[in-house]
Amino acid sequence: MAEVGGVPLRATISGILRGILRGILHDGPMTEPDMKVGDVDPRAAAEACWTISDKARAIAGGVLEAVMRKYNR
């Protein structure tokens, strides 16, 4: 799916690549073995790469709820 320092990175599942092409990893940053550099979306739906995932939406909702509870006492 990519190459870092001449070493090929291989995905362990099939799907649509997210992250690397959207700028998470670009020339310059140091990487280490087992470091996350992108996501493979197993839904294999290209349109899903441009939307918020259910997981991200749930996390955002939890953060919003925590902030509102703190400031609306």
N, CA, C and O of each residue as an XYZ file, in Angstrom:
292
protein
N       0.807     -1.200      0.000
C       0.000      0.000      0.000
C       0.846      1.258      0.000
O       0.364      2.322     -0.389
N       2.116      1.159      0.434
C       3.023      2.318      0.434
C       4.444      1.822      0.626
O       4.690      0.622      0.750
N       5.375      2.766      0.647
C       6.769      2.435      0.870
C       7.366      3.486      1.807
O       7.165      4.685      1.616
N       8.101      3.025      2.823
C       8.764      3.921      3.773
C      10.233      3.531      3.813
O      10.575      2.401      4.160
N      11.096      4.471      3.456
C      12.527      4.201      3.472
C      12.927      3.010      2.627
O      13.860      2.280      2.962
N      12.215      2.820      1.532
C      12.516      1.697      0.654
C      11.908      0.379      1.091
O      12.068     -0.632      0.406
N      11.216      0.370      2.218
C      10.592     -0.853      2.732
C       9.101     -0.814      2.393
O       8.414      0.125      2.795
N       8.586     -1.796      1.672
C       7.157     -1.795      1.344
C       6.286     -2.056      2.572
O       6.610     -2.888      3.419
N       5.181     -1.327      2.646
C       4.177     -1.558      3.694
C       3.066     -2.394      3.080
O       2.595     -2.105      1.980
N       2.656     -3.416      3.787
C       1.609     -4.291      3.281
C       0.447     -4.294      4.265
O       0.638     -4.381      5.478
N      -0.757     -4.197      3.719
C      -1.961     -4.256      4.537
C      -2.280     -5.709      4.854
O      -2.033     -6.596      4.038
N      -2.827     -5.950      6.036
C      -3.182     -7.319      6.418
C      -4.625     -7.658      6.075
O      -5.044     -8.808      6.200
N      -5.397     -6.637      5.635
C      -6.779     -6.863      5.198
C      -6.980     -6.145      3.876
O      -6.199     -5.265      3.518
N      -8.019     -6.516      3.155
C      -8.320     -5.831      1.894
C      -9.371     -4.763      2.146
O     -10.137     -4.844      3.106
N      -9.400     -3.771      1.283
C     -10.367     -2.686      1.396
C      -9.858     -1.438      0.702
O      -9.004     -1.513     -0.181
N     -10.381     -0.302      1.101
C     -10.017      0.992      0.532
C      -9.019      1.673      1.457
O      -9.227      1.730      2.669
N      -7.949      2.182      0.893
C      -6.910      2.856      1.669
C      -7.368      4.247      2.072
O      -7.816      5.035      1.239
N      -7.248      4.536      3.362
C      -7.587      5.854      3.888
C      -6.369      6.383      4.625
O      -5.564      5.597      5.124
N      -6.221      7.665      4.703
C      -5.181      8.242      5.550
C      -3.921      8.629      4.835
O      -3.576      9.810      4.801
N      -3.226      7.689      4.268
C      -1.953      8.015      3.628
C      -2.182      9.019      2.507
O      -1.468     10.017      2.419
N      -3.146      8.774      1.668
C      -3.410      9.675      0.555
C      -4.019     10.994      1.012
O      -4.003     11.973      0.267
N      -4.549     11.028      2.213
C      -5.179     12.244      2.715
C      -4.238     13.028      3.613
O      -4.669     13.977      4.268
N      -2.949     12.653      3.660
C      -1.971     13.484      4.336
C      -1.547     13.075      5.731
O      -0.828     13.831      6.383
N      -1.956     11.912      6.221
C      -1.501     11.496      7.547
C       0.003     11.266      7.511
O       0.719     11.648      8.437
N       0.472     10.647      6.451
C       1.906     10.387      6.331
C       2.400     11.077      5.070
O       1.868     10.846      3.984
N       3.394     11.905      5.205
C       3.985     12.588      4.063
C       5.508     12.518      4.198
O       6.012     12.052      5.220
N       6.230     12.964      3.204
C       7.689     12.900      3.255
C       8.212     13.648      4.473
O       7.811     14.783      4.732
N       9.100     13.016      5.211
C       9.755     13.694      6.323
C       9.592     13.080      7.691
O      10.595     12.924      8.386
N       8.362     12.707      8.143
C       8.233     12.212      9.513
C       8.958     10.883      9.726
O       9.048     10.059      8.816
N       9.466     10.690     10.929
C      10.123      9.434     11.278
C       9.050      8.394     11.613
O       8.053      8.705     12.265
N       9.263      7.187     11.170
C       8.347      6.092     11.480
C       9.127      4.966     12.152
O      10.348      4.865     12.032
N       8.391      4.139     12.852
C       8.975      2.994     13.539
C       8.168      1.758     13.189
O       7.021      1.872     12.757
N       8.745      0.580     13.367
C       7.979     -0.636     13.098
C       6.679     -0.659     13.913
O       6.656     -0.251     15.074
N       5.619     -1.133     13.296
C       4.283     -1.255     13.897
C       3.601      0.088     14.129
O       2.562      0.136     14.787
N       4.154      1.173     13.609
C       3.522      2.491     13.739
C       2.393      2.608     12.720
O       2.560      2.235     11.559
N       1.240      3.129     13.155
C       0.105      3.307     12.253
C       0.402      4.463     11.302
O       0.779      5.552     11.733
N       0.230      4.217     10.021
C       0.473      5.255      9.025
C      -0.748      5.501      8.141
O      -0.710      6.376      7.276
N      -1.802      4.766      8.337
C      -3.010      4.931      7.544
C      -4.045      3.903      7.953
O      -3.828      3.122      8.879
N      -5.165      3.906      7.262
C      -6.256      2.987      7.554
C      -6.684      2.272      6.283
O      -6.674      2.847      5.194
N      -7.054      1.031      6.436
C      -7.708      0.294      5.364
C      -9.145      0.096      5.811
O      -9.407     -0.548      6.826
N     -10.078      0.657      5.040
C     -11.502      0.549      5.353
C     -12.035     -0.723      4.700
O     -12.120     -0.785      3.474
N     -12.399     -1.742      5.489
C     -12.820     -3.023      4.918
C     -14.157     -2.967      4.182
O     -14.516     -3.922      3.494
N     -14.902     -1.862      4.313
C     -16.169     -1.750      3.590
C     -15.941     -1.673      2.090
O     -16.852     -1.938      1.305
N     -14.709     -1.304      1.682
C     -14.333     -1.223      0.263
C     -15.282     -0.352     -0.546
O     -15.550     -0.639     -1.713
N     -15.785      0.701      0.063
C     -16.653      1.661     -0.620
C     -15.916      2.997     -0.700
O     -15.692      3.648      0.320
N     -15.545      3.397     -1.900
C     -14.753      4.628     -2.075
C     -15.434      5.836     -1.457
O     -14.752      6.704     -0.913
N     -16.746      5.920     -1.522
C     -17.449      7.086     -0.959
C     -17.288      7.172      0.562
O     -17.412      8.254      1.136
N     -17.015      6.050      1.212
C     -16.826      6.044      2.667
C     -15.553      6.780      3.072
O     -15.419      7.200      4.221
N     -14.629      6.939      2.145
C     -13.377      7.648      2.456
C     -13.590      9.134      2.650
O     -12.713      9.818      3.179
N     -14.717      9.638      2.241
C     -14.981     11.080      2.321
C     -16.086     11.403      3.313
O     -16.604     12.520      3.320
N     -16.451     10.446      4.144
C     -17.495     10.657      5.142
C     -16.952     10.343      6.528
O     -15.873      9.767      6.669
N     -17.705     10.726      7.544
C     -17.338     10.433      8.922
C     -17.820      9.022      9.244
O     -18.971      8.682      8.967
N     -16.960      8.210      9.818
C     -17.347      6.842     10.158
C     -18.281      6.839     11.370
O     -18.338      7.811     12.123
N     -19.000      5.751     11.547
C     -19.873      5.614     12.718
C     -19.065      5.714     14.004
O     -19.516      6.318     14.977
N     -17.877      5.128     14.014
C     -17.015      5.167     15.199
C     -16.603      6.610     15.511
O     -16.684      7.046     16.659
N     -16.163      7.347     14.486
C     -15.749      8.735     14.701
C     -16.929      9.587     15.173
O     -16.771     10.450     16.036
N     -18.103      9.341     14.606
C     -19.299     10.099     15.005
C     -19.652      9.807     16.468
O     -20.029     10.719     17.204
N     -19.534      8.552     16.892
C     -19.827      8.182     18.282
C     -18.826      8.830     19.241
O     -19.218      9.323     20.299
N     -17.555      8.835     18.886
C     -16.536      9.472     19.731
C     -16.806     10.967     19.837
O     -16.753     11.534     20.929
N     -17.093     11.607     18.708
C     -17.379     13.041     18.717
C     -18.601     13.353     19.581
O     -18.617     14.351     20.301
N     -19.623     12.498     19.508
C     -20.814     12.704     20.329
C     -20.502     12.601     21.813
O     -21.030     13.372     22.614
N     -19.646     11.651     22.185
C     -19.246     11.508     23.585
C     -18.465     12.704     24.080
O     -18.664     13.163     25.204
N     -17.564     13.216     23.233
C     -16.790     14.407     23.603
C     -17.717     15.602     23.767
O     -17.592     16.354     24.734
N     -18.639     15.785     22.840
C     -19.585     16.900     22.939
C     -20.415     16.798     24.213
O     -20.625     17.800     24.897
N     -20.885     15.605     24.535
C     -21.672     15.421     25.750
C     -20.852     15.758     26.996
O     -21.367     16.396     27.914
N     -19.600     15.345     27.043
C     -18.733     15.632     28.194
C     -18.506     17.134     28.343
O     -18.555     17.660     29.455
N     -18.262     17.822     27.240
C     -18.030     19.272     27.286
C     -19.300     19.985     27.740
O     -19.238     20.901     28.560
N     -20.440     19.575     27.217
C     -21.699     20.237     27.610
C     -22.025     20.000     29.074
O     -22.534     20.902     29.739
N     -21.744     18.808     29.594
C     -21.991     18.544     31.006
C     -21.090     19.402     31.893
O     -21.523     19.884     32.939
N     -19.839     19.592     31.474
C     -18.902     20.372     32.256
C     -19.325     21.841     32.332
O     -19.236     22.457     33.395
N     -19.776     22.395     31.229
C     -20.051     23.815     31.180
C     -21.526     24.179     31.382
O     -21.868     25.362     31.390
N     -22.387     23.203     31.542
C     -23.815     23.485     31.781
C     -24.280     22.939     33.109
O     -25.347     22.330     33.194
N     -23.503     23.147     34.133
C     -23.860     22.637     35.472
C     -24.902     23.513     36.105
O     -25.330     23.250     37.229
